[in-house]
Amino acid sequence: MITSLMNFRDLTGEAVIQARQCVINAEIEAAREKVIHARSLFKAGIHNVVNGSSGIKAAAAHFLVIKRLQTDTRYLDAVITDNLCMFSPEGYLYLFMQQRYFR
């Protein structure tokens, strides 16, 4: 059950650091899922690789975004604010679609 959710700008101290790391970890997990999908296309056959090359390009581009998130905290804070991410008071990201916290 959701007790209380907070905006990123309402977090303080260690919760801000935890929130930033949770967002980066969530992006890494999403990129891994893209790589797994691209790998399954590759194993399915050459036609799927040729016609589904956008999935491979998307996975590569996602890793470039992750690298920028890890190095540029202002960009990371802007992404968190623009995406309206919500967090627990401890700084754990709440995933609304899955109705769970990402730790």
C-alpha positions in Angstrom: 0.0 0.0 0.0 1.2 3.5 -0.8 1.7 5.5 2.3 3.1 8.7 1.0 4.7 9.7 -2.3 6.9 12.8 -2.7 8.2 14.8 -5.6 11.9 14.9 -6.3 12.2 18.6 -5.2 10.6 17.7 -1.8 13.3 15.1 -0.9 16.2 16.0 1.3 19.7 14.8 2.0 20.3 11.1 1.5 16.9 10.6 -0.1 18.0 12.8 -3.1 21.1 10.6 -3.7 19.0 7.5 -3.4 16.4 8.9 -5.8 19.0 9.7 -8.4 20.5 6.2 -8.1 17.1 4.5 -8.3 16.3 6.4 -11.6 19.6 5.4 -13.1 19.1 1.8 -12.0 15.6 1.8 -13.6 17.0 3.1 -16.8 19.8 0.4 -16.8 17.1 -2.2 -16.3 15.1 -0.9 -19.2 18.2 -0.9 -21.4 18.9 -4.5 -20.5 15.4 -5.4 -21.5 16.0 -3.7 -24.9 19.2 -5.7 -25.4 17.5 -9.0 -24.5 14.8 -8.1 -27.1 17.4 -7.3 -29.7 19.2 -10.5 -29.0 16.1 -12.5 -29.5 15.6 -10.8 -32.8 19.1 -11.7 -33.8 18.5 -15.4 -32.8 15.2 -15.5 -34.7 16.9 -15.0 -38.1 18.6 -12.6 -40.4 15.4 -11.2 -41.7 14.4 -10.1 -38.3 17.8 -8.5 -37.7 17.6 -6.5 -41.0 13.9 -5.4 -40.5 14.2 -4.9 -36.8 17.5 -3.0 -36.7 15.7 -0.1 -35.0 15.6 -2.1 -31.8 19.3 -2.5 -31.8 19.8 1.2 -32.5 17.4 2.1 -29.7 19.3 -0.1 -27.2 22.6 1.6 -28.2 21.1 5.0 -27.9 19.6 4.2 -24.5 23.1 3.4 -23.2 24.3 6.8 -24.3 21.5 8.4 -22.4 22.4 6.4 -19.3 26.0 7.5 -19.6 24.8 11.2 -19.7 22.5 10.5 -16.7 25.4 9.1 -14.7 27.8 12.1 -15.5 25.5 15.1 -15.6 23.4 15.6 -12.4 21.7 18.7 -13.7 20.4 16.7 -16.7 19.4 13.9 -14.4 17.5 16.2 -12.1 15.8 17.7 -15.2 14.8 14.3 -16.5 13.4 13.3 -13.1 11.4 16.6 -12.8 10.1 16.5 -16.4 9.0 12.8 -16.0 7.1 13.6 -12.8 8.8 10.8 -11.0 7.4 10.1 -7.5 9.4 8.6 -4.6 9.0 7.2 -1.1 10.3 9.5 1.7 13.5 7.3 1.7 14.1 8.0 -2.0 12.9 4.8 -3.7 11.3 5.3 -7.1 7.6 4.3 -7.4 6.6 2.5 -10.6 2.9 3.2 -11.1 2.4 0.7 -13.9 3.8 -2.1 -11.7 2.5 -0.6 -8.5 5.8 -1.3 -6.7 8.9 0.5 -5.5 12.1 0.2 -7.6 15.1 -0.2 -5.2 
